[in-house]
Amino acid sequence: MPGISGLALYLPPYRVQLADWCEWNNQPWDKIRNVVGRSFRMRGPEQSVYTLAANAVWRLIQAYDIDPGDIGYLALGTESSSDNSAGAVIVKGMIDDALAAHGMPRVSRECEVPEYKHACLGGVYALKGALRYLATDGATRKAIVVCSDIAEYERGSSGEPTQGAGAVAMLLEAEPKLLDVDLAGSGSASDYRMVDFRKPFARFRGQPQRHDGQMQDLPVFNGRYSTSCYVDATRHAMNAMLAKQSERHVDYFHAVDAVFMHRPYHKMPASGWAMAYLFALADGDDKSVAELRDHCARADIDGDDLMAEIAGAAPDMRARVAAGASGEDAFPIAADLLRRMRKTPEYRSLVDDKLSLGSEMMRDLGNLYTAALPAWLAAGFVQAHSDKLDMAGQRWLALGYGSGDAAEALPMRVVDGWQQAASRINFALALGKPLDLTAHQYAALHDGHPASLDPVPARDEFVVDHIGRQDTPGFRDVGIEYYRYVPSVRLVSSKAANEGR
């Protein structure tokens, strides 16, 4: 079956250490480190969501020696678009420029270039589109999916430490080198939730012009409500997937070898996965319910109250908004039970162990929105390869989520010989040696005053050269970004090289 053959990352070279951020903002470092992570990246003065994406794709092509003529599908998953007409074709244009600079043929003109948008789930939807392409009319071609995003929050908001920027490109083939993806066995869920996390255009009315010419895409969000939506959507996607499995629902949680989820911050996936297990127990057979009640008894929690909260029908999240309850946890008793279970061997086996692969490396990436899940997959393979783990045939689960809300559960298997493709993943190179920002530099970059910062020199990557300003009857390019490829060294033309110049 079709699946994933390669992964490549691009991270901007501007970093905020959360220990520093805590000092600037008088926040508790121990709590931020345990709940959120260690650091996050920021978009640079000459960068946009499209340059981030193109840089990841360019690294993928180089790392896996991809023939541009074989690429029949290039999809962009993002929620940070700044152009409502074009998307992936912008990335294709930049890649063509780099290929031409290196004397290589361009990407095929027959290549499809869709863009997918649904909050942080856009990349997973793009992945499913690529798998369907490879299973039908594109069986002899290659597909690339790039997930690229810029997560920005207002300074002083609860979301500020969960910012991030970066892109991950995935190579997909009919005969994959890393992961088989069981699309037929996947589970989907969606339900409209109004206000958990949105980006209405009304935010841009009267927005002051930034000095860097970029638009700042600060979301409208309700943190506690969004967390409840994440948990509820995860439950429904898991239920849809488990309905297609032959084993008992609860047994799957024990049988799966590794779990990778959308991670807006470090602790969220663990909470979502653990809650999904409680839901599976509550909705299961008598044996499952008895196990859940035993957990309650050991934690001194009323089992009847918990069953009333999580068994059967899901809460009406839209009704909670109408009732003014959006600021309250939809599952307080279950959350209390999990807090009391965290030190138990069962929790470590079902949650900590299942989500451990690559998790520590992810603490330095921040929130990458659509790119967070594929980045974690990349981190998992890099750790497994470094630790020389025997993973061939392992069952993996990728569980994506997008606010609004929707979720996807994709069962996967690690293929034989995965080590060769995993050895090409550029995770360490992408982390690089970033510039750690001072409080002043961070504030300036966040608010669009890049003159306060000397840009890190670009090497073998794409930058925003300038943004159009003309608005005349004969020519208009207002707001259109123009890009430039910056080689790592001065390139010599093929003709000159052949002549020995």
C-alpha positions as CSV (number, residue, x, y, z in Angstrom):
1,M,0.0,0.0,0.0
2,P,1.2,3.6,-0.5
3,G,3.0,5.4,2.3
4,I,5.8,7.6,3.4
5,S,9.4,7.2,2.0
6,G,11.1,10.3,3.3
7,L,11.0,13.3,5.6
8,A,12.8,16.7,5.6
9,L,12.5,19.7,7.9
10,Y,13.2,23.4,7.7
11,L,13.3,25.6,10.8
12,P,14.0,29.3,10.7
13,P,17.3,30.2,12.5
14,Y,15.7,32.5,15.1
15,R,15.0,30.9,18.5
16,V,13.4,31.9,21.8
17,Q,14.6,29.9,24.7
18,L,11.6,29.5,27.0
19,A,13.8,29.7,30.1
20,D,14.7,33.2,28.9
21,W,11.1,34.0,28.0
22,C,10.0,33.0,31.6
23,E,12.6,35.4,33.0
24,W,11.4,38.2,30.7
25,N,7.8,37.6,31.7
26,N,8.1,36.5,35.3
27,Q,6.7,33.0,34.5
28,P,7.5,29.7,36.3
29,W,10.2,27.9,34.3
30,D,9.6,24.5,35.8
31,K,5.9,24.6,34.8
32,I,6.6,25.9,31.3
33,R,9.3,23.3,30.7
34,N,7.1,20.4,31.8
35,V,3.9,21.5,30.1
36,V,5.1,23.4,27.0
37,G,8.7,22.6,26.1
38,R,12.2,24.2,25.9
39,S,12.1,26.6,23.0
40,F,10.4,27.8,19.8
41,R,11.4,29.2,16.5
42,M,10.3,32.5,14.8
43,R,9.8,33.5,11.2
44,G,12.7,35.7,10.1
45,P,12.6,39.1,8.4
46,E,12.9,37.6,4.9
47,Q,10.7,34.6,5.4
48,S,7.1,33.6,4.9
49,V,5.0,30.4,5.0
50,Y,5.9,29.8,1.4
51,T,9.6,30.2,1.7
52,L,9.6,27.8,4.8
53,A,7.7,25.3,2.7
54,A,10.0,25.6,-0.4
55,N,13.1,25.2,1.8
56,A,11.7,22.0,3.3
57,V,10.8,20.6,-0.2
58,W,14.2,21.6,-1.5
59,R,15.9,19.7,1.3
60,L,13.7,16.7,0.7
61,I,14.6,16.6,-3.0
62,Q,18.3,16.8,-2.2
63,A,18.3,14.3,0.6
64,Y,16.4,11.6,-1.3
65,D,17.8,12.3,-4.8
66,I,14.3,12.8,-6.2
67,D,14.0,13.2,-10.0
68,P,11.8,16.4,-10.4
69,G,10.2,14.8,-13.5
70,D,8.8,12.0,-11.3
71,I,6.8,14.4,-9.0
72,G,3.2,14.3,-10.0
73,Y,1.6,15.7,-6.9
74,L,2.9,18.6,-4.7
75,A,0.4,19.6,-1.9
76,L,0.7,22.3,0.7
77,G,-1.0,21.9,4.1
78,T,-1.1,25.2,6.0
79,E,-3.3,27.5,8.0
80,S,-0.9,30.4,7.5
81,S,-1.7,31.3,3.9
82,S,-1.2,34.9,2.9
83,D,-2.6,34.4,-0.6
84,N,-6.2,33.3,-1.2
85,S,-5.6,32.3,-4.8
86,A,-2.3,30.5,-5.1
87,G,-0.6,28.1,-2.7
88,A,1.4,25.0,-3.6
89,V,2.2,26.4,-7.0
90,I,4.2,29.2,-5.3
91,V,6.3,26.5,-3.7
92,K,6.7,24.8,-7.1
93,G,7.9,28.0,-8.7
94,M,10.6,28.5,-6.1
95,I,11.8,24.8,-6.5
96,D,12.0,25.3,-10.2
97,D,14.3,28.3,-9.7
98,A,16.6,26.3,-7.5
99,L,16.6,23.4,-9.9
100,A,17.5,25.7,-12.8
101,A,20.3,27.3,-10.8
102,H,21.8,23.8,-10.3
103,G,21.4,22.9,-14.0
104,M,18.6,20.4,-13.2
105,P,15.3,19.9,-15.0
106,R,12.2,21.5,-13.5
107,V,9.3,19.8,-11.8
108,S,6.9,18.2,-14.3
109,R,4.3,20.6,-15.8
110,E,1.8,17.8,-15.2
111,C,2.3,18.1,-11.4
112,E,-0.9,18.8,-9.4
113,V,-0.6,21.6,-6.9
114,P,-3.4,21.7,-4.4
115,E,-3.5,23.5,-1.1
116,Y,-5.3,22.0,2.0
117,K,-6.6,24.1,4.8
118,H,-8.3,23.0,8.0
119,A,-6.4,24.4,10.9
120,C,-3.6,22.0,12.1
121,L,-5.2,19.1,10.2
122,G,-4.6,20.5,6.7
123,G,-1.3,18.5,6.4
124,V,-3.0,15.2,7.2
125,Y,-5.8,15.9,4.7
126,A,-3.0,16.7,2.1
127,L,-1.3,13.4,3.1
128,K,-4.6,11.5,2.5
129,G,-5.0,13.2,-0.8
130,A,-1.5,12.1,-1.9
131,L,-2.1,8.5,-0.8
132,R,-5.3,8.4,-2.9
133,Y,-3.4,9.9,-5.8
134,L,-0.8,7.2,-5.6
135,A,-3.4,4.5,-5.3
136,T,-5.2,5.6,-8.5
137,D,-3.9,7.6,-11.4
138,G,-0.5,8.5,-9.9
139,A,0.7,4.9,-9.1
140,T,3.9,5.3,-11.1
141,R,4.7,8.8,-9.9
142,K,5.9,10.4,-6.6
143,A,4.0,12.7,-4.4
144,I,5.3,15.4,-2.0
145,V,3.3,16.9,0.8
146,V,4.7,19.9,2.6
147,C,3.2,21.1,5.9
148,S,4.3,24.7,6.7
149,D,3.0,27.1,9.3
150,I,3.7,30.2,11.4
151,A,2.2,30.1,14.9
152,E,2.0,33.5,16.4
153,Y,0.1,34.7,19.5
154,E,-0.2,38.1,21.1
155,R,2.5,39.0,23.5
156,G,1.0,38.6,27.0
157,S,-1.5,36.0,25.9
158,S,-1.8,32.5,27.3
159,G,-0.7,31.1,24.0
160,E,2.5,33.1,23.7
161,P,4.9,30.4,24.9
162,T,3.4,27.9,22.4
163,Q,4.5,29.8,19.3
164,G,6.6,28.3,16.5
165,A,7.5,28.3,12.8
166,G,8.7,25.7,10.4
167,A,7.9,23.2,7.7
168,V,8.2,19.5,7.1
169,A,8.1,17.9,3.6
170,M,7.1,14.2,3.1
171,L,7.9,12.0,0.2
172,L,5.2,9.5,-0.6
173,E,5.4,6.5,-3.0
174,A,3.4,3.5,-4.0
175,E,6.1,1.3,-2.4
176,P,7.2,3.3,0.7
177,K,10.5,3.1,2.4
178,L,9.5,4.2,5.9
179,L,5.8,3.7,6.6
180,D,2.8,1.8,5.1
181,V,-0.3,3.8,5.7
182,D,-3.5,1.8,6.1
183,L,-5.9,4.4,4.6
184,A,-8.8,2.0,4.4
185,G,-8.5,1.4,8.1
186,S,-8.3,5.0,9.1
187,G,-10.9,6.9,11.2
188,S,-12.3,10.4,10.6
189,A,-14.3,12.8,12.8
190,S,-15.6,16.3,12.3
191,D,-18.0,18.7,14.0
192,Y,-18.5,22.5,13.9
193,R,-17.4,24.1,17.2
194,M,-17.6,27.8,16.5
195,V,-15.1,29.5,18.8
196,D,-12.4,27.2,19.9
197,F,-9.7,28.6,17.5
198,R,-10.4,30.7,14.5
199,K,-8.8,33.2,12.1
200,P,-11.6,35.5,10.8
201,F,-10.7,38.1,8.2
202,A,-12.3,40.8,10.4
203,R,-9.1,40.7,12.5
204,F,-7.2,42.5,9.7
205,R,-9.5,45.6,9.6
206,G,-7.4,48.5,10.6
207,Q,-4.3,46.4,11.3
208,P,-1.4,48.8,11.2
209,Q,1.2,48.2,8.5
210,R,4.1,46.3,9.8
211,H,7.6,47.5,8.9
212,D,8.5,44.1,7.4
213,G,5.4,44.2,5.1
214,Q,4.1,40.9,6.5
215,M,0.6,40.2,7.8
216,Q,0.4,39.1,11.4
217,D,-2.0,36.2,11.7
218,L,-2.9,36.2,15.4
219,P,-5.8,33.8,16.1
220,V,-8.9,34.2,18.1
221,F,-8.9,31.3,20.6
222,N,-10.4,30.0,23.9
223,G,-7.8,27.8,25.5
224,R,-9.8,25.6,27.9
225,Y,-12.6,25.1,25.4
226,S,-10.1,24.2,22.6
227,T,-8.6,21.6,24.9
228,S,-12.0,20.0,25.4
229,C,-12.6,20.0,21.7
230,Y,-9.3,18.4,21.1
231,V,-10.1,15.6,23.5
232,D,-13.6,15.1,22.2
233,A,-12.4,15.0,18.5
234,T,-9.6,12.5,19.3
235,R,-12.2,10.2,20.9
236,H,-14.5,10.2,17.8
237,A,-11.6,9.7,15.3
238,M,-10.4,6.8,17.4
239,N,-13.8,5.3,17.6
240,A,-14.2,5.5,13.8
241,M,-10.8,3.8,13.3
242,L,-11.3,1.1,16.0
243,A,-14.7,0.1,14.5
244,K,-12.7,-1.2,11.5
245,Q,-10.3,-3.2,13.7
246,S,-10.8,-6.9,14.5
247,E,-9.5,-6.6,18.1
248,R,-11.3,-5.3,21.1
249,H,-11.1,-1.5,21.3
250,V,-9.3,-1.4,24.6
251,D,-6.8,-4.0,23.5
252,Y,-5.6,-1.7,20.6
253,F,-4.3,0.8,23.1
254,H,-2.0,-1.9,24.5
255,A,-1.1,-3.4,21.2
256,V,0.0,-0.3,19.3
257,D,3.8,0.3,19.5
258,A,4.1,4.0,19.1
259,V,1.7,7.0,18.9
260,F,2.3,10.3,17.2
261,M,-0.3,13.1,17.6
262,H,-0.8,16.8,16.9
263,R,1.1,18.6,19.6
264,P,0.5,22.3,20.2
265,Y,2.6,21.9,23.3
266,H,4.3,19.0,25.1
267,K,1.6,17.8,27.5
268,M,-1.4,18.0,25.1
269,P,-0.9,14.6,23.3
270,A,-0.5,12.7,26.6
271,S,-3.7,14.2,27.8
272,G,-5.6,13.4,24.6
273,W,-4.3,9.8,24.3
274,A,-5.0,9.1,28.0
275,M,-8.5,10.5,27.7
276,A,-9.1,8.4,24.6
277,Y,-8.3,5.3,26.7
278,L,-10.7,6.3,29.4
279,F,-13.4,6.8,26.8
280,A,-12.7,3.4,25.3
281,L,-13.0,1.8,28.7
282,A,-16.3,3.6,29.4
283,D,-17.8,2.6,26.1
284,G,-16.5,-1.0,26.2
285,D,-17.7,-4.3,27.5
286,D,-18.3,-5.2,31.1
287,K,-14.6,-6.1,31.6
288,S,-13.6,-2.7,30.3
289,V,-16.1,-0.8,32.5
290,A,-14.9,-2.9,35.5
291,E,-11.3,-1.8,34.8
292,L,-12.4,1.8,34.7
293,R,-14.3,1.5,38.0
294,D,-11.2,-0.1,39.6
295,H,-9.1,2.9,38.5
296,C,-11.7,5.2,40.1
297,A,-11.7,3.2,43.3
298,R,-7.9,3.4,43.6
299,A,-8.0,7.2,43.0
300,D,-10.9,7.7,45.4
301,I,-13.2,9.0,42.6
302,D,-16.9,8.1,42.3
303,G,-17.2,5.7,39.4
304,D,-20.9,6.5,38.7
305,D,-20.0,10.2,38.4
306,L,-17.2,9.5,35.9
307,M,-19.4,7.2,33.9
308,A,-22.1,9.9,33.7
309,E,-19.5,12.3,32.4
310,I,-17.8,10.3,29.7
311,A,-19.9,7.2,28.8
312,G,-22.2,7.2,25.8
313,A,-23.1,10.4,24.0
314,A,-20.5,13.1,23.8
315,P,-21.1,16.5,25.3
316,D,-22.8,19.1,23.1
317,M,-19.8,21.5,22.7
318,R,-21.9,24.2,20.8
319,A,-24.5,24.1,23.6
320,R,-21.8,24.7,26.1
321,V,-20.8,27.9,24.3
322,A,-24.4,29.1,24.2
323,A,-24.7,28.4,27.9
324,G,-21.6,30.4,28.7
325,A,-19.7,27.3,29.8
326,S,-16.9,27.5,27.2
327,G,-14.4,28.4,29.9
328,E,-15.0,25.3,31.9
329,D,-13.4,21.8,31.4
330,A,-15.9,19.5,29.7
331,F,-14.4,16.5,31.4
332,P,-13.3,17.6,34.9
333,I,-13.8,14.2,36.7
334,A,-11.9,12.3,34.0
335,A,-9.1,14.9,34.1
336,D,-8.9,14.5,37.9
337,L,-8.6,10.7,37.5
338,L,-5.8,11.1,35.0
339,R,-3.9,13.4,37.4
340,R,-4.0,10.8,40.1
341,M,-3.0,8.0,37.6
342,R,0.1,9.6,36.2
343,K,2.5,8.0,38.7
344,T,1.0,4.5,38.2
345,P,2.7,1.7,36.1
346,E,-0.5,1.5,34.0
347,Y,-0.2,5.2,32.9
348,R,3.5,4.8,32.2
349,S,2.9,1.8,30.0
350,L,-0.2,3.1,28.1
351,V,0.8,6.8,27.8
352,D,4.4,7.6,28.6
353,D,5.9,4.6,26.8
354,K,3.6,4.8,23.7
355,L,4.3,8.5,23.2
356,S,8.0,8.6,24.1
357,L,9.7,8.0,20.7
358,G,11.0,11.3,19.5
359,S,9.1,13.3,22.1
360,E,12.1,14.7,23.8
361,M,13.5,16.1,20.5
362,M,10.2,17.9,19.9
363,R,10.5,20.1,23.0
364,D,12.8,22.4,20.9
365,L,10.4,22.9,18.0
366,G,7.5,24.8,19.5
367,N,4.0,24.7,17.9
368,L,4.3,24.0,14.1
369,Y,0.5,23.7,13.5
370,T,0.2,21.4,10.4
371,A,3.9,20.5,10.6
372,A,3.9,19.3,14.2
373,L,2.7,15.8,13.6
374,P,5.0,15.0,10.6
375,A,7.9,16.6,12.6
376,W,7.2,14.2,15.4
377,L,7.3,11.2,13.0
378,A,10.6,12.5,11.8
379,A,11.9,12.8,15.3
380,G,10.7,9.2,16.1
381,F,12.6,7.8,13.1
382,V,15.8,9.7,14.0
383,Q,15.8,8.5,17.6
384,A,15.0,4.9,16.5
385,H,17.9,5.0,14.0
386,S,20.3,6.6,16.5
387,D,19.3,4.0,19.2
388,K,19.5,1.1,16.7
389,L,16.0,0.0,17.6
390,D,14.4,-2.9,15.8
391,M,11.1,-1.5,14.5
392,A,10.3,-3.3,11.3
393,G,6.7,-4.4,11.4
394,Q,5.8,-2.2,14.3
395,R,2.3,-0.7,14.5
396,W,2.3,3.1,14.6
397,L,-0.6,5.5,15.0
398,A,-0.7,9.1,13.6
399,L,-3.5,11.0,15.2
400,G,-4.1,14.5,13.7
401,Y,-6.4,17.3,14.9
402,G,-7.6,20.6,13.5
403,S,-9.5,23.2,15.5
404,G,-13.0,23.8,14.4
405,D,-13.0,20.8,14.9
406,A,-11.9,17.6,13.0
407,A,-9.6,14.7,13.6
408,E,-8.0,11.8,11.7
409,A,-6.6,8.5,13.0
410,L,-4.2,6.8,10.6
411,P,-2.8,3.4,11.4
412,M,0.7,2.7,10.0
413,R,3.3,0.0,9.9
414,V,7.1,0.4,9.8
415,V,8.4,-1.2,6.6
416,D,11.4,-3.5,6.4
417,G,14.7,-1.7,5.7
418,W,13.4,1.6,7.1
419,Q,16.9,2.5,8.4
420,Q,18.3,3.7,5.1
421,A,15.5,6.2,4.5
422,A,15.5,7.3,8.2
423,S,19.3,7.9,8.0
424,R,18.6,10.7,5.5
425,I,16.2,12.7,7.7
426,N,17.8,16.0,8.4
427,F,16.5,16.7,11.9
428,A,19.8,17.6,13.5
429,L,20.8,19.8,10.5
430,A,17.4,21.6,10.7
431,L,18.0,22.4,14.4
432,G,21.4,23.8,13.4
433,K,22.9,26.6,15.5
434,P,20.1,29.2,15.8
435,L,20.4,32.7,17.0
436,D,19.0,33.0,20.5
437,L,17.0,36.2,20.7
438,T,17.2,38.7,23.4
439,A,14.0,40.2,24.9
440,H,14.4,43.3,22.7
441,Q,15.1,41.3,19.6
442,Y,12.1,38.9,20.2
443,A,9.7,41.8,20.7
444,A,11.0,43.6,17.6
445,L,10.7,40.4,15.4
446,H,7.3,39.6,16.8
447,D,6.0,43.0,16.1
448,G,7.5,43.4,12.7
449,H,10.5,45.6,13.3
450,P,13.3,43.5,11.8
451,A,15.6,46.5,11.5
452,S,16.4,45.8,15.1
453,L,17.9,42.5,14.1
454,D,20.7,41.5,11.7
455,P,19.3,38.7,9.5
456,V,21.1,35.4,9.6
457,P,22.7,34.9,6.2
458,A,20.7,32.6,3.9
459,R,22.5,29.6,2.4
460,D,21.0,27.2,-0.1
461,E,17.5,28.5,0.6
462,F,14.7,30.8,-0.5
463,V,14.0,34.2,0.9
464,V,11.4,36.9,0.3
465,D,13.2,39.4,-2.0
466,H,10.5,42.1,-1.8
467,I,6.7,42.6,-1.7
468,G,4.9,44.3,-4.5
469,R,3.5,47.8,-4.1
470,Q,2.4,48.9,-7.6
471,D,-1.2,49.6,-8.2
472,T,-1.6,51.3,-11.5
473,P,-4.0,50.6,-14.4
474,G,-1.2,49.0,-16.4
475,F,0.2,46.8,-13.7
476,R,-0.8,45.7,-10.2
477,D,1.2,43.6,-7.7
478,V,0.2,45.0,-4.4
479,G,1.0,42.5,-1.6
480,I,2.5,39.8,-4.0
481,E,5.7,38.3,-2.6
482,Y,8.7,38.0,-4.9
483,Y,11.2,35.3,-4.0
484,R,14.9,34.7,-4.5
485,Y,17.0,31.6,-4.3
486,V,20.3,32.1,-2.4
487,P,22.8,29.4,-3.1
488,S,25.3,28.1,-0.5
489,V,28.2,29.0,-2.8
490,R,28.5,30.8,-6.1
491,L,27.1,28.5,-8.7
492,V,29.0,28.0,-12.0
493,S,26.9,27.5,-15.1
494,S,26.9,24.1,-16.7
495,K,28.4,25.5,-19.9
496,A,31.2,27.2,-18.0
497,A,31.9,24.0,-16.0
498,N,32.1,21.9,-19.2
499,E,34.5,24.4,-20.6
500,G,36.7,24.1,-17.5
501,R,36.3,27.8,-16.5
